[in-house]
């Protein structure tokens, strides 16, 4: 499942994003305590209490789920339908379709990470990339190292009360101090405050978004249900070995 970035470089697969889905660096757009442009799909407000917030358990993608929403590439002014489904530990993201300006799918399928971009502005090559040795367990292990930002509210209809997490891959891995560092794949993940396995929003940012000039893409879920979805390997992708 790549968070779309994982389909481009193996170094990004620890986010699987997405998204992982999933993914975001820097400022959460629209947060009260920060500056920034309010995203078109709903503002993010900061924590709901001044008292210290205990750290909840980190995000964990379930084995079975299904959801629908939007994939948003703001600098290209593109918003397309998006689905994210899981079945027995496999999972699949699909954004857009043949009638839309972008269309891609990412999968975790039988212990292999796949990505296939059918359409993207300026893209002429459309291979199905395959990275073996990546599964749901590996994705969730990556989430174990996520950093808790705090409780927030996604102001949409309906409002979503969420826990905001940040994950990232920075190269090279050096101690604190004045060292050159490169954020390869970073992300903000917003999961339901009462269920760390319900994902409502993800911003992914970094070199995993090389097709996008601004290197950032959003996924925003309108629904997320804990029942088995459908996962289908595209015909042009080589089956797992």
Secondary structure, DSSP 8 states (H G I E B T S, - for coil): ---GGGGT-GGGTTT---TT-----S--TT-TTS-----TT-EEE--S-SS-----------SSEEEEEEEEEGGGTEEEEEEEEEETTEEEEEEE-TTSS-EEEEEEETTEEEEEEEE-TT-----EEEEES--HHHHHHHHTT-EEEEEEEEESSS-EEEEEEEEEEEES---SSS---EEEEEEEEEEETTEEEEEEEEEEEEGGGTTSTT-EEEEEEEEEESS-------TTS----
